[in-house]
Amino acid sequence: MLSPQAFDVRLEATVSKESEDVWSALLEDTGNWWHPSGTLSGEPENVTLEAWAGGCICEALNDGGSVRKLEVVLVSREAGILQAVGGLGPLRSLPVAAVFTFTVKSLEAGGTLIELSYKVAGGGQVEELAEPVNTLLREQIERLAKWVETGTVGD
């Protein structure tokens, strides 16, 4: 969906590892796979994920400050869902509602499917941000998949 006030990003990656490996990377190694351009500090190791409702995907800033990127609203390994709300990057300063969801699904043939969706609506002309957000989130899911598979992102 794309309109002047809304867009919806849907991405996926498949890895050969089990879903528990994906969950570990997602929840415990966030700063290892997070893309530097998705930070204010330029240092992805400053990004952490607090994996409980009310927790956050946050970044410590080099000046001692911090930023809440997204607020976690749902974490269920059993259901395979991590969901958070909030505007990423330039969306943070706009009056938007946004839902960010990682879904982790074990595949019958082995391996795991990782799905990422980000639904944004409201606040003016957000459609011009759809492509840059899509590009960054594509890089994020690719880095997560590479981290799960190899333990590195290759920077």
ZALO-680852 format. One record per atom (N, C-alpha, C): x, y, z; atom name. Coordinates in nm, 3 decimals. Each point is the difference from the previous one (the first is absolute). Layout:
# ZALO-680852
<torlo <X Y Z> "CA">
...
//
This chain:
# ZALO-680852
<torlo <0.084 -0.118 0.000> "N">
<torlo <-0.084 0.118 0.000> "CA">
<torlo <0.088 0.124 0.000> "C">
<torlo <-0.033 0.094 -0.086> "N">
<torlo <0.070 0.127 -0.005> "CA">
<torlo <-0.101 0.109 -0.029> "C">
<torlo <-0.003 0.099 0.086> "N">
<torlo <-0.084 0.118 -0.022> "CA">
<torlo <0.077 0.118 0.057> "C">
<torlo <-0.049 0.123 -0.023> "N">
<torlo <0.074 0.114 0.055> "CA">
<torlo <0.018 -0.007 0.152> "C">
<torlo <-0.092 -0.066 0.071> "N">
<torlo <0.007 -0.006 0.146> "CA">
<torlo <0.035 -0.138 0.054> "C">
<torlo <0.037 -0.096 -0.083> "N">
<torlo <0.025 -0.134 0.052> "CA">
<torlo <0.090 -0.081 -0.093> "C">
<torlo <0.073 -0.094 0.060> "N">
<torlo <0.072 -0.100 -0.078> "CA">
<torlo <0.020 -0.123 0.086> "C">
<torlo <0.028 -0.110 -0.069> "N">
<torlo <0.013 -0.130 0.065> "CA">
<torlo <0.120 -0.071 -0.062> "C">
<torlo <0.100 -0.031 0.082> "N">
<torlo <0.118 -0.072 -0.046> "CA">
<torlo <-0.014 -0.146 0.043> "C">
<torlo <0.023 -0.093 -0.091> "N">
<torlo <-0.003 -0.143 0.032> "CA">
<torlo <0.122 -0.065 -0.063> "C">
<torlo <0.082 -0.061 0.086> "N">
<torlo <0.125 -0.061 -0.046> "CA">
<torlo <0.014 -0.137 0.064> "C">
<torlo <0.081 -0.086 -0.063> "N">
<torlo <0.028 -0.129 0.061> "CA">
<torlo <0.137 -0.051 -0.039> "C">
<torlo <0.051 -0.087 0.085> "N">
<torlo <0.127 -0.068 -0.025> "CA">
<torlo <-0.012 -0.140 0.055> "C">
<torlo <0.068 -0.093 -0.062> "N">
<torlo <0.002 -0.138 0.047> "CA">
<torlo <0.142 -0.036 0.039> "C">
<torlo <0.015 -0.064 0.115> "N">
<torlo <0.131 -0.044 0.047> "CA">
<torlo <-0.004 -0.150 0.025> "C">
<torlo <0.117 -0.063 -0.003> "N">
<torlo <0.007 -0.144 0.022> "CA">
<torlo <-0.002 -0.038 0.148> "C">
<torlo <0.016 0.097 0.087> "N">
<torlo <0.005 -0.025 0.144> "CA">
<torlo <-0.140 -0.018 0.058> "C">
<torlo <-0.004 -0.054 0.122> "N">
<torlo <-0.127 -0.022 0.069> "CA">
<torlo <-0.055 0.131 0.054> "C">
<torlo <-0.129 0.001 0.031> "N">
<torlo <-0.065 0.122 0.047> "CA">
<torlo <0.062 0.052 0.130> "C">
<torlo <0.049 -0.087 0.087> "N">
<torlo <0.063 0.046 0.125> "CA">
<torlo <0.127 0.081 -0.029> "C">
<torlo <0.072 -0.037 -0.106> "N">
<torlo <0.118 0.078 -0.040> "CA">
<torlo <-0.042 0.140 -0.046> "C">
<torlo <-0.111 0.008 -0.070> "N">
<torlo <-0.051 0.129 -0.047> "CA">
<torlo <-0.043 0.083 0.120> "C">
<torlo <-0.073 -0.060 0.093> "N">
<torlo <-0.043 0.072 0.119> "CA">
<torlo <0.119 0.052 0.079> "C">
<torlo <0.102 -0.082 0.017> "N">
<torlo <0.119 0.045 0.074> "CA">
<torlo <0.064 0.121 -0.068> "C">
<torlo <0.014 -0.007 -0.131> "N">
<torlo <0.059 0.112 -0.073> "CA">
<torlo <-0.087 0.124 0.009> "C">
<torlo <-0.129 -0.019 -0.017> "N">
<torlo <-0.093 0.111 0.003> "CA">
<torlo <0.000 0.071 0.135> "C">
<torlo <-0.006 -0.077 0.107> "N">
<torlo <-0.018 0.058 0.133> "CA">
<torlo <0.130 0.032 0.073> "C">
<torlo <0.104 -0.078 -0.024> "N">
<torlo <0.122 0.015 0.078> "CA">
<torlo <0.116 0.065 -0.077> "C">
<torlo <-0.004 -0.005 -0.131> "N">
<torlo <0.111 0.049 -0.082> "CA">
<torlo <-0.037 0.121 -0.085> "C">
<torlo <-0.101 0.074 0.039> "N">
<torlo <-0.052 0.109 -0.081> "CA">
<torlo <0.110 0.095 -0.048> "C">
<torlo <0.089 0.038 0.089> "N">
<torlo <0.107 0.093 -0.035> "CA">
<torlo <0.102 -0.057 -0.097> "C">
<torlo <-0.003 -0.131 -0.022> "N">
<torlo <0.094 -0.062 -0.094> "CA">
<torlo <-0.051 0.004 -0.144> "C">
<torlo <-0.130 -0.005 -0.018> "N">
<torlo <-0.053 -0.002 -0.137> "CA">
<torlo <-0.072 0.130 -0.039> "C">
<torlo <-0.031 0.086 0.094> "N">
<torlo <-0.071 0.125 -0.031> "CA">
<torlo <0.084 0.082 -0.097> "C">
<torlo <-0.062 0.062 -0.097> "N">
<torlo <0.072 0.075 -0.102> "CA">
<torlo <0.045 0.136 0.055> "C">
<torlo <0.126 0.040 -0.025> "N">
<torlo <0.048 0.128 0.050> "CA">
<torlo <-0.085 0.120 -0.044> "C">
<torlo <-0.055 -0.005 -0.121> "N">
<torlo <-0.079 0.113 -0.046> "CA">
<torlo <-0.136 0.008 0.070> "C">
<torlo <-0.035 -0.102 0.077> "N">
<torlo <-0.121 0.002 0.080> "CA">
<torlo <0.027 0.047 0.142> "C">
<torlo <0.112 0.072 0.018> "N">
<torlo <0.037 0.051 0.132> "CA">
<torlo <0.023 0.150 -0.008> "C">
<torlo <-0.006 0.065 0.115> "N">
<torlo <0.039 0.140 0.008> "CA">
<torlo <0.148 0.014 0.030> "C">
<torlo <0.055 -0.099 0.070> "N">
<torlo <0.141 0.005 0.040> "CA">
<torlo <0.093 -0.054 -0.107> "C">
<torlo <-0.055 -0.073 -0.098> "N">
<torlo <0.084 -0.065 -0.101> "CA">
<torlo <0.063 -0.128 0.052> "C">
<torlo <-0.037 -0.042 0.120> "N">
<torlo <0.059 -0.117 0.065> "CA">
<torlo <-0.110 -0.099 0.038> "C">
<torlo <-0.023 -0.101 -0.083> "N">
<torlo <-0.108 -0.094 0.027> "CA">
<torlo <0.013 -0.074 0.133> "C">
<torlo <0.123 -0.012 0.051> "N">
<torlo <0.017 -0.068 0.129> "CA">
<torlo <-0.067 0.078 0.113> "C">
<torlo <-0.042 0.123 -0.024> "N">
<torlo <-0.072 0.080 0.099> "CA">
<torlo <-0.149 -0.033 0.004> "C">
<torlo <-0.047 -0.087 -0.090> "N">
<torlo <-0.141 -0.035 -0.008> "CA">
<torlo <-0.026 -0.126 0.081> "C">
<torlo <-0.104 0.006 0.084> "N">
<torlo <-0.041 -0.115 0.080> "CA">
<torlo <-0.149 -0.023 -0.016> "C">
<torlo <-0.042 -0.123 0.029> "N">
<torlo <-0.140 -0.035 -0.005> "CA">
<torlo <-0.039 -0.057 0.136> "C">
<torlo <-0.094 0.065 0.065> "N">
<torlo <-0.055 -0.047 0.127> "CA">
<torlo <-0.123 -0.082 -0.034> "C">
<torlo <0.010 -0.132 0.011> "N">
<torlo <-0.100 -0.091 -0.054> "CA">
<torlo <-0.112 -0.030 0.099> "C">
<torlo <-0.078 0.104 0.034> "N">
<torlo <-0.119 -0.016 0.081> "CA">
<torlo <-0.094 0.116 -0.034> "C">
<torlo <-0.131 -0.021 0.022> "N">
<torlo <-0.096 0.107 -0.026> "CA">
<torlo <0.036 0.121 0.085> "C">
<torlo <0.013 0.114 -0.063> "N">
<torlo <0.044 0.122 0.067> "CA">
<torlo <0.148 0.025 -0.014> "C">
<torlo <0.074 -0.101 -0.046> "N">
<torlo <0.142 0.018 -0.028> "CA">
<torlo <0.017 0.079 -0.129> "C">
<torlo <0.122 0.008 -0.046> "N">
<torlo <0.020 0.080 -0.121> "CA">
<torlo <0.115 -0.054 -0.085> "C">
<torlo <-0.001 0.044 -0.122> "N">
<torlo <0.119 -0.004 -0.082> "CA">
<torlo <0.056 0.140 0.017> "C">
<torlo <0.111 0.010 0.071> "N">
<torlo <0.056 0.128 0.040> "CA">
<torlo <0.145 0.011 -0.048> "C">
<torlo <0.047 0.123 -0.005> "N">
<torlo <0.138 0.026 -0.037> "CA">
<torlo <0.063 0.096 0.101> "C">
<torlo <0.114 -0.038 0.053> "N">
<torlo <0.078 0.090 0.084> "CA">
<torlo <0.077 0.094 -0.092> "C">
<torlo <-0.007 0.128 0.029> "N">
<torlo <0.071 0.099 -0.081> "CA">
<torlo <0.136 0.031 0.060> "C">
<torlo <0.092 0.041 -0.084> "N">
<torlo <0.138 0.024 0.044> "CA">
<torlo <0.013 0.115 0.100> "C">
<torlo <-0.100 0.089 0.005> "N">
<torlo <0.006 0.112 0.093> "CA">
<torlo <-0.062 -0.033 0.136> "C">
<torlo <-0.030 -0.128 0.022> "N">
<torlo <-0.062 -0.041 0.125> "CA">
<torlo <-0.152 -0.005 -0.008> "C">
<torlo <-0.057 0.047 -0.108> "N">
<torlo <-0.144 -0.004 -0.019> "CA">
<torlo <-0.046 -0.135 -0.054> "C">
<torlo <-0.126 -0.006 -0.036> "N">
<torlo <-0.054 -0.123 -0.056> "CA">
<torlo <-0.123 0.032 -0.083> "C">
<torlo <-0.041 -0.096 -0.083> "N">
<torlo <-0.120 0.014 -0.081> "CA">
<torlo <-0.076 -0.133 0.002> "C">
<torlo <-0.130 0.010 0.019> "N">
<torlo <-0.089 -0.116 -0.010> "CA">
<torlo <-0.045 -0.009 -0.145> "C">
<torlo <0.049 -0.098 -0.071> "N">
<torlo <-0.036 -0.016 -0.140> "CA">
<torlo <-0.144 -0.052 -0.012> "C">
<torlo <-0.028 -0.107 0.074> "N">
<torlo <-0.132 -0.062 -0.001> "CA">
<torlo <-0.033 -0.051 0.140> "C">
<torlo <-0.127 -0.002 0.036> "N">
<torlo <-0.044 -0.059 0.126> "CA">
<torlo <-0.052 -0.141 -0.027> "C">
<torlo <0.054 -0.096 0.071> "N">
<torlo <-0.042 -0.140 -0.016> "CA">
<torlo <-0.138 -0.018 0.064> "C">
<torlo <-0.092 -0.062 -0.076> "N">
<torlo <-0.135 -0.024 0.052> "CA">
<torlo <-0.034 -0.149 0.009> "C">
<torlo <0.078 -0.086 -0.069> "N">
<torlo <-0.029 -0.144 0.002> "CA">
<torlo <0.127 -0.077 -0.030> "C">
<torlo <0.029 -0.098 0.084> "N">
<torlo <0.108 -0.094 -0.026> "CA">
<torlo <-0.054 -0.138 0.035> "C">
<torlo <-0.007 -0.089 -0.099> "N">
<torlo <-0.045 -0.137 0.023> "CA">
<torlo <0.080 -0.094 -0.089> "C">
<torlo <0.093 -0.071 0.063> "N">
<torlo <0.075 -0.099 -0.078> "CA">
<torlo <-0.092 -0.109 -0.050> "C">
<torlo <-0.096 -0.040 0.083> "N">
<torlo <-0.093 -0.106 -0.038> "CA">
<torlo <-0.079 0.038 -0.126> "C">
<torlo <-0.048 0.123 -0.004> "N">
<torlo <-0.074 0.047 -0.118> "CA">
<torlo <0.094 0.048 -0.110> "C">
<torlo <0.127 0.020 0.034> "N">
<torlo <0.099 0.044 -0.098> "CA">
<torlo <-0.012 0.147 -0.037> "C">
<torlo <-0.039 0.085 0.098> "N">
<torlo <-0.024 0.140 -0.032> "CA">
<torlo <0.073 0.092 0.097> "C">
<torlo <0.064 0.100 -0.058> "N">
<torlo <0.051 0.115 0.074> "CA">
<torlo <-0.063 0.122 -0.066> "C">
<torlo <-0.075 0.078 0.078> "N">
<torlo <-0.067 0.116 -0.057> "CA">
<torlo <0.032 0.123 0.083> "C">
<torlo <0.020 0.111 -0.070> "N">
<torlo <0.032 0.127 0.064> "CA">
<torlo <-0.072 0.111 -0.076> "C">
<torlo <-0.015 0.114 0.066> "N">
<torlo <-0.067 0.114 -0.062> "CA">
<torlo <0.089 0.122 0.006> "C">
<torlo <-0.018 0.088 -0.099> "N">
<torlo <0.074 0.126 -0.001> "CA">
<torlo <0.055 0.032 -0.138> "C">
<torlo <0.035 0.125 -0.015> "N">
<torlo <0.055 0.048 -0.126> "CA">
<torlo <0.151 -0.009 0.000> "C">
<torlo <0.055 -0.067 -0.099> "N">
<torlo <0.145 -0.011 -0.015> "CA">
<torlo <0.055 0.121 -0.074> "C">
<torlo <0.121 0.039 0.035> "N">
<torlo <0.071 0.105 -0.071> "CA">
<torlo <-0.082 0.126 -0.014> "C">
<torlo <-0.016 0.050 -0.123> "N">
<torlo <-0.071 0.127 -0.019> "CA">
<torlo <-0.148 -0.010 0.037> "C">
<torlo <-0.055 -0.121 0.009> "N">
<torlo <-0.140 -0.016 0.039> "CA">
<torlo <-0.021 0.033 0.148> "C">
<torlo <0.109 -0.003 0.077> "N">
<torlo <-0.009 0.026 0.144> "CA">
<torlo <-0.055 0.140 0.028> "C">
<torlo <0.025 0.095 -0.087> "N">
<torlo <-0.044 0.138 0.023> "CA">
<torlo <-0.132 0.031 -0.070> "C">
<torlo <-0.065 -0.099 -0.057> "N">
<torlo <-0.128 0.020 -0.067> "CA">
<torlo <-0.113 -0.063 0.082> "C">
<torlo <-0.121 0.053 -0.011> "N">
<torlo <-0.114 -0.058 0.071> "CA">
<torlo <-0.053 -0.123 -0.074> "C">
<torlo <0.070 -0.111 0.017> "N">
<torlo <-0.038 -0.125 -0.067> "CA">
<torlo <-0.024 -0.110 0.102> "C">
<torlo <-0.077 -0.098 -0.043> "N">
<torlo <-0.011 -0.126 0.073> "CA">
<torlo <0.075 -0.102 -0.085> "C">
<torlo <0.086 -0.078 0.065> "N">
<torlo <0.080 -0.097 -0.076> "CA">
<torlo <0.016 -0.127 0.082> "C">
<torlo <-0.015 -0.114 -0.067> "N">
<torlo <0.012 -0.131 0.064> "CA">
<torlo <0.109 -0.079 -0.073> "C">
<torlo <0.099 -0.045 0.077> "N">
<torlo <0.118 -0.071 -0.050> "CA">
<torlo <-0.011 -0.143 0.052> "C">
<torlo <0.002 -0.100 -0.089> "N">
<torlo <-0.019 -0.138 0.042> "CA">
<torlo <0.104 -0.092 -0.064> "C">
<torlo <0.071 -0.075 0.085> "N">
<torlo <0.082 -0.112 -0.045> "CA">
<torlo <-0.080 -0.126 0.027> "C">
<torlo <-0.009 -0.089 -0.099> "N">
<torlo <-0.062 -0.130 0.018> "CA">
<torlo <0.105 -0.105 -0.034> "C">
<torlo <0.013 -0.100 0.087> "N">
<torlo <0.100 -0.105 -0.015> "CA">
<torlo <-0.075 -0.133 -0.012> "C">
<torlo <0.017 -0.070 -0.113> "N">
<torlo <-0.075 -0.124 -0.025> "CA">
<torlo <0.095 -0.112 -0.039> "C">
<torlo <-0.009 -0.111 0.073> "N">
<torlo <0.076 -0.119 -0.038> "CA">
<torlo <-0.062 -0.058 -0.127> "C">
<torlo <0.085 -0.044 -0.091> "N">
<torlo <-0.046 -0.058 -0.126> "CA">
<torlo <0.003 -0.152 0.009> "C">
<torlo <-0.098 -0.065 -0.058> "N">
<torlo <-0.008 -0.147 0.003> "CA">
<torlo <0.124 -0.064 -0.061> "C">
<torlo <0.054 0.060 -0.103> "N">
<torlo <0.117 -0.056 -0.069> "CA">
<torlo <0.130 0.031 0.074> "C">
<torlo <-0.011 0.073 0.111> "N">
<torlo <0.118 0.043 0.074> "CA">
<torlo <0.028 0.146 -0.024> "C">
<torlo <0.066 0.061 0.094> "N">
<torlo <0.029 0.142 -0.010> "CA">
<torlo <-0.114 0.084 0.056> "C">
<torlo <0.014 0.129 -0.019> "N">
<torlo <-0.095 0.094 0.060> "CA">
<torlo <-0.028 0.115 -0.096> "C">
<torlo <-0.127 0.039 -0.005> "N">
<torlo <-0.042 0.116 -0.076> "CA">
<torlo <-0.010 0.118 0.097> "C">
<torlo <0.065 0.111 -0.036> "N">
<torlo <-0.009 0.124 0.078> "CA">
<torlo <-0.079 0.100 -0.084> "C">
<torlo <-0.108 0.049 0.056> "N">
<torlo <-0.080 0.101 -0.068> "CA">
<torlo <0.009 0.131 0.078> "C">
<torlo <0.006 0.109 -0.071> "N">
<torlo <0.003 0.132 0.060> "CA">
<torlo <-0.106 0.085 -0.068> "C">
<torlo <-0.088 0.058 0.080> "N">
<torlo <-0.096 0.094 -0.057> "CA">
<torlo <0.004 0.129 0.082> "C">
<torlo <-0.025 0.109 -0.069> "N">
<torlo <-0.004 0.131 0.065> "CA">
<torlo <-0.113 0.077 -0.066> "C">
<torlo <-0.105 0.026 0.077> "N">
<torlo <-0.118 0.069 -0.050> "CA">
<torlo <-0.005 0.139 0.061> "C">
<torlo <-0.009 0.101 -0.085> "N">
<torlo <0.005 0.139 0.042> "CA">
<torlo <-0.121 0.074 -0.056> "C">
<torlo <-0.065 0.080 0.085> "N">
<torlo <-0.113 0.080 -0.045> "CA">
<torlo <-0.007 0.130 0.078> "C">
<torlo <-0.047 0.106 -0.069> "N">
<torlo <-0.026 0.127 0.066> "CA">
<torlo <0.094 0.109 -0.041> "C">
<torlo <-0.012 0.112 0.069> "N">
<torlo <0.094 0.109 0.000> "CA">
<torlo <0.057 0.054 -0.128> "C">
<torlo <-0.082 0.050 -0.088> "N">
<torlo <0.056 0.069 -0.116> "CA">
<torlo <0.041 -0.093 -0.112> "C">
<torlo <0.096 0.043 -0.076> "N">
<torlo <0.043 -0.071 -0.120> "CA">
<torlo <0.111 -0.100 0.032> "C">
<torlo <-0.037 -0.117 0.052> "N">
<torlo <0.100 -0.100 0.035> "CA">
<torlo <0.042 -0.085 -0.119> "C">
<torlo <-0.074 0.004 -0.109> "N">
<torlo <0.031 -0.086 -0.113> "CA">
<torlo <0.141 0.023 -0.054> "C">
<torlo <0.052 0.122 0.012> "N">
<torlo <0.135 0.028 -0.049> "CA">
<torlo <0.107 -0.071 0.083> "C">
<torlo <-0.036 -0.046 0.118> "N">
<torlo <0.095 -0.073 0.085> "CA">
<torlo <-0.009 -0.151 -0.021> "C">
<torlo <-0.099 -0.046 -0.075> "N">
<torlo <-0.021 -0.144 -0.017> "CA">
<torlo <0.122 -0.070 -0.059> "C">
<torlo <0.056 0.053 -0.107> "N">
<torlo <0.113 -0.067 -0.065> "CA">
<torlo <0.125 0.000 0.087> "C">
<torlo <0.040 0.113 0.062> "N">
<torlo <0.117 -0.006 0.087> "CA">
<torlo <-0.019 -0.094 0.120> "C">
<torlo <-0.121 -0.003 0.056> "N">
<torlo <-0.026 -0.092 0.112> "CA">
<torlo <0.007 -0.144 -0.048> "C">
<torlo <-0.059 -0.028 -0.116> "N">
<torlo <0.006 -0.135 -0.058> "CA">
<torlo <0.144 -0.044 -0.022> "C">
<torlo <0.081 0.089 -0.054> "N">
<torlo <0.141 -0.031 -0.025> "CA">
<torlo <0.074 -0.032 0.129> "C">
<torlo <-0.018 0.084 0.101> "N">
<torlo <0.068 -0.024 0.128> "CA">
<torlo <-0.048 -0.130 0.064> "C">
<torlo <-0.130 -0.025 0.000> "N">
<torlo <-0.050 -0.123 0.063> "CA">
<torlo <0.043 -0.124 -0.078> "C">
<torlo <0.013 0.011 -0.132> "N">
<torlo <0.052 -0.112 -0.079> "CA">
<torlo <0.144 -0.030 0.043> "C">
<torlo <0.080 0.105 0.018> "N">
<torlo <0.137 -0.019 0.048> "CA">
<torlo <0.000 -0.061 0.140> "C">
<torlo <-0.094 0.042 0.084> "N">
<torlo <-0.007 -0.054 0.138> "CA">
<torlo <-0.027 -0.150 -0.003> "C">
<torlo <-0.101 -0.043 -0.075> "N">
<torlo <-0.035 -0.142 0.001> "CA">
<torlo <0.111 -0.083 -0.066> "C">
<torlo <0.065 0.055 -0.103> "N">
<torlo <0.112 -0.070 -0.063> "CA">
<torlo <0.116 -0.015 0.098> "C">
<torlo <0.027 0.103 0.078> "N">
<torlo <0.108 -0.006 0.100> "CA">
<torlo <-0.035 -0.099 0.111> "C">
<torlo <-0.126 0.000 0.043> "N">
<torlo <-0.043 -0.097 0.101> "CA">
<torlo <0.020 -0.142 -0.052> "C">
<torlo <-0.045 -0.027 -0.122> "N">
<torlo <0.014 -0.134 -0.058> "CA">
<torlo <0.147 -0.040 -0.012> "C">
<torlo <0.083 0.092 -0.045> "N">
<torlo <0.142 -0.030 -0.014> "CA">
<torlo <0.063 -0.026 0.137> "C">
<torlo <-0.039 0.079 0.101> "N">
<torlo <0.052 -0.021 0.135> "CA">
<torlo <-0.040 -0.138 0.052> "C">
<torlo <-0.124 -0.039 -0.021> "N">
<torlo <-0.048 -0.131 0.044> "CA">
<torlo <0.080 -0.111 -0.068> "C">
<torlo <0.022 0.014 -0.128> "N">
<torlo <0.070 -0.104 -0.078> "CA">
<torlo <0.149 -0.007 0.030> "C">
<torlo <0.065 0.116 0.014> "N">
<torlo <0.147 0.000 0.001> "CA">
<torlo <0.064 0.060 0.126> "C">
<torlo <-0.079 0.072 0.080> "N">
<torlo <0.057 0.067 0.117> "CA">
<torlo <0.073 0.127 -0.036> "C">
<torlo <-0.020 0.050 -0.121> "N">
<torlo <0.060 0.125 -0.044> "CA">
<torlo <-0.095 0.067 -0.098> "C">
<torlo <0.018 0.131 -0.020> "N">
<torlo <-0.079 0.070 -0.101> "CA">
<torlo <0.088 0.046 -0.115> "C">
<torlo <0.131 -0.021 0.012> "N">
<torlo <0.091 0.027 -0.109> "CA">
<torlo <0.039 0.144 -0.022> "C">
<torlo <-0.021 0.088 0.097> "N">
<torlo <0.041 0.140 -0.017> "CA">
<torlo <0.149 0.014 -0.005> "C">
//
